[in-house]
Amino acid sequence: MLPKYKYGKVTTPIDFQTFKEAMENGKFAKGRMLSHKSFLAFLYWFGVRKVEALERRKEDFLIKDGLLIVDATPKKGGEREPLEVPVNLPYVDLIIKNAKQTKEGRVWNFSPRTAINIVKRAMGDRYYPHFFRLNRATRFLEDPTTTLPEMKAWFGWKAAKTIDPYIGYSRRHIRRQRERLKMELDSFGR
């Protein structure tokens, strides 16, 4: 059964500037700002499922050679190696700080409903945690050098067909086709 979204499924990715605007001007609970902002940053950069983020424990995080390495075990039977992001990406410092401050238990020790509310308060009612999975996949696919094995490795997908819906959300393919329309007309010497 597919999830139902009150405002419909958001299929248009956001750019970093839009995310930055949410991080800087979105609404975050006072007293929980680090935890909530770091959760949002984790979703943005890693593109994991909500539950995959919420299950992370302090011992899942490692900093080595300028990278934040996170063992984010995938759900739904997926398999993947620990994910890596450069520590100097914006807001990754919040993820690191929150993980370091965790004494025991989960790094983001709140309910799935709170996770949804964090996204909605910061980004707007149309958005939800799983949107960041679509966003990360689509942003990766905007780069024409991204390969199927790379996508499968990052997201823990076993089958290449899982990537198909995300390919359709990438604007790169629309832009290329638009250019082909102009080339077609140019070939007739206008």
GIDA-V164298 format. One record per backbone hydrogen bond with DSSP energy under -0.5 kcal/mol. NH is the residue of the N-H (numbers start at 1). CO is the residue of the C=O. Records with the same first field share a line. If there is no record, write none. Layout:
NH=CO / CO
This chain:
8=5
11=9
13=11
19=15
20=16
21=17
22=18
23=19
24=20
25=21
26=22
27=121
28=26
32=29
36=32
37=33
38=34
39=35
40=36
41=37
42=38
43=39
44=40
45=41
46=42
47=42 / 43
53=49
54=50
55=51
56=53
58=105
60=57
61=58
62=69
64=62 / 67
67=64
68=85
69=62 / 67
70=68 / 83
71=60
72=70
73=71
78=75
79=156
83=70
85=68
87=66
89=86
92=89
93=89
94=91
95=91
96=92
97=93
98=94
99=95
100=96
101=97
102=98 / 99
107=56
108=56
109=107
110=108
115=111
116=112
117=113
118=114
119=115
120=116
121=117
122=118
123=119
124=119 / 120
127=124
131=128
132=128 / 129
133=130
134=130
135=131
136=132
137=133
138=134
139=135
140=136
141=137
142=138
143=140
144=142
146=143
151=147
152=148
153=149
154=150
155=151
156=152
157=152
162=159
163=160
164=160 / 161
166=163
167=163
168=164
169=165 / 166
170=166 / 167
173=170
174=170
175=171
176=172
177=173
178=174
179=175
180=176
181=177
182=178
183=179
184=180
185=181
186=182
187=183
188=185
189=186
190=185
